[in-house]
């Protein structure tokens, strides 16, 4: 199993993984209209290219197959915190330690940058919240984010001191 930094040429892999993972993760949470809007907003190639300079993607590959990714930002909002913007693993692979592996990898990058915590947001109805709690994250606040087109993200902000 390898973790590598995604290149611009590999962004279609990130997009393909998102299109495989998101329907399972958010199919019962978001309307089809909001789902489609968010996929275009966050996972179009143009959007991924805009994210890449400040929010690199790491791809995890196992036996020649890409099975997940994480996007993060060191010194998020000029703090000593690293934000995990996206963390997704194929549903068929979940529960096998890949998400934990990605969190630990980002944690090491954050520690090397002398950051003091990992931060993320997770939809309040996303089962991943329980996974993050098991990894030591705790809920620091509930927050609603306007994402455009009249849609709102209803999230928990979670933090893990490192």
C-alpha positions as CSV (number, residue, x, y, z in Angstrom):
1,X,0.0,0.0,0.0
2,X,1.4,3.4,-1.0
3,X,0.4,7.0,-0.3
4,X,1.5,9.5,-2.8
5,X,1.0,13.2,-3.6
6,X,-1.5,13.6,-6.4
7,X,-0.2,15.4,-9.5
8,X,-2.4,17.6,-11.7
9,X,-2.5,14.7,-14.2
10,X,-4.0,12.5,-11.4
11,X,-6.9,14.7,-10.5
12,X,-9.3,12.6,-12.7
13,X,-8.5,9.8,-10.3
14,X,-9.6,11.9,-7.4
15,X,-12.8,12.8,-9.3
16,X,-13.5,9.2,-10.2
17,X,-13.1,8.1,-6.6
18,X,-15.5,10.9,-5.4
19,X,-18.1,9.8,-8.0
20,X,-17.9,6.2,-6.6
21,X,-17.9,7.2,-2.9
22,X,-20.2,10.2,-2.6
23,X,-23.4,8.4,-3.7
24,X,-23.0,5.8,-0.9
25,X,-21.9,8.5,1.6
26,X,-24.5,11.2,0.9
27,X,-27.2,9.5,-1.1
28,X,-29.6,9.5,1.9
29,X,-28.4,12.9,3.3
30,X,-28.5,15.3,0.3
31,X,-31.1,15.9,-2.3
32,X,-30.1,15.0,-5.9
33,X,-30.0,18.7,-6.8
34,X,-27.6,19.5,-3.9
35,X,-25.6,16.4,-4.5
36,X,-25.1,17.4,-8.2
37,X,-24.3,21.0,-7.3
38,X,-21.7,20.0,-4.7
39,X,-20.0,17.4,-7.0
40,X,-19.6,20.1,-9.7
41,X,-18.5,22.7,-7.1
42,X,-15.9,20.5,-5.4
43,X,-14.9,17.8,-7.9
44,X,-15.0,19.3,-11.4
45,X,-11.4,19.1,-12.8
46,X,-11.4,23.0,-12.8
47,X,-12.3,23.0,-9.1
48,X,-9.7,20.4,-8.2
49,X,-7.0,22.3,-10.1
50,X,-7.9,25.4,-8.1
51,X,-7.7,23.5,-4.8
52,X,-4.4,21.7,-5.6
53,X,-1.8,24.5,-4.8
54,X,-3.0,25.1,-1.2
55,X,-4.9,21.9,-0.5
56,X,-2.8,19.0,-1.8
57,X,-4.4,15.6,-2.3
58,X,-2.8,12.3,-1.2
59,X,-3.9,9.2,-3.0
60,X,-3.7,5.8,-1.4
61,X,-3.1,2.9,-3.8
62,X,-3.2,-0.8,-3.1
63,X,-2.2,-3.5,-5.6
64,X,-2.4,-1.0,-8.5
65,X,-5.8,0.3,-7.5
66,X,-6.5,3.7,-6.1
67,X,-8.8,3.2,-3.1
68,X,-9.0,6.6,-1.4
69,X,-7.7,10.1,-0.9
70,X,-7.3,12.9,1.6
71,X,-6.9,16.7,1.0
72,X,-5.4,18.8,3.7
73,X,-4.1,22.3,4.4
74,X,-1.1,23.0,6.7
75,X,-1.4,26.2,8.8
76,X,-5.1,26.5,8.0
77,X,-6.4,30.1,8.2
78,X,-3.0,31.2,9.5
79,X,-3.2,29.0,12.6
80,X,-1.0,26.2,13.8
81,X,-3.8,23.8,12.8
82,X,-3.9,21.5,9.8
83,X,-7.4,21.1,8.2
84,X,-8.4,17.9,6.6
85,X,-10.7,19.1,3.8
86,X,-11.6,15.8,2.3
87,X,-11.1,12.2,3.4
88,X,-12.7,9.4,1.4
89,X,-12.2,5.7,1.1
90,X,-14.0,3.3,-1.3
91,X,-17.0,1.9,0.6
92,X,-15.9,-1.7,-0.1
93,X,-12.6,-0.9,1.6
94,X,-13.9,1.0,4.6
95,X,-13.2,-0.6,8.0
96,X,-9.8,-1.9,7.0
97,X,-7.7,0.9,8.5
98,X,-7.2,3.0,5.3
99,X,-8.9,6.1,6.8
100,X,-6.8,5.8,9.9
101,X,-3.7,5.4,7.8
102,X,-4.5,8.7,5.9
103,X,-5.2,10.6,9.1
104,X,-1.9,9.4,10.6
105,X,-0.1,10.4,7.4
106,X,-1.6,13.9,7.6
107,X,-0.8,14.0,11.3
108,X,2.9,13.4,10.6
109,X,2.9,16.2,8.0
110,X,1.2,18.5,10.5
111,X,3.7,17.6,13.2
112,X,6.6,18.2,10.8
113,X,5.1,21.7,10.2
114,X,4.9,22.2,14.0
115,X,1.1,22.3,13.9
116,X,-0.8,21.5,17.1
117,X,-4.1,20.0,15.9
118,X,-6.0,18.5,13.1
119,X,-9.4,20.0,12.3
120,X,-12.2,18.8,10.0
121,X,-15.9,19.3,9.3
122,X,-18.3,16.4,8.9
123,X,-22.0,16.4,8.0
124,X,-24.0,15.9,11.2
125,X,-25.7,12.9,9.6
126,X,-22.6,11.3,8.1
127,X,-21.7,8.0,9.8
128,X,-18.0,9.0,9.4
129,X,-18.5,11.2,12.5
130,X,-18.3,8.0,14.6
131,X,-15.1,7.0,12.9
132,X,-13.5,10.4,13.7
133,X,-14.6,10.1,17.3
134,X,-12.8,6.7,17.5
135,X,-9.7,8.4,16.1
136,X,-9.7,10.8,19.0
137,X,-11.4,13.8,17.4
138,X,-13.9,15.7,19.5
139,X,-16.7,17.9,18.4
140,X,-15.9,21.6,19.1
141,X,-19.0,23.1,17.5
142,X,-21.9,22.7,15.3
143,X,-21.8,25.0,12.3
144,X,-23.9,25.8,9.2
145,X,-22.1,26.9,6.1
146,X,-23.7,28.6,3.1
147,X,-22.2,26.9,0.0
148,X,-24.1,28.8,-2.7
149,X,-27.3,28.1,-4.7
150,X,-29.3,28.3,-1.5
151,X,-27.7,25.2,-0.1
152,X,-26.4,24.8,3.5
153,X,-23.8,22.4,5.0
154,X,-25.0,21.3,8.4
155,X,-21.7,20.1,10.0
156,X,-19.8,19.3,13.1
157,X,-16.4,20.9,13.5
158,X,-14.1,18.3,15.0
159,X,-10.6,18.7,16.3
160,X,-7.8,16.4,17.3
161,X,-4.9,17.8,19.3
162,X,-1.5,16.3,18.1
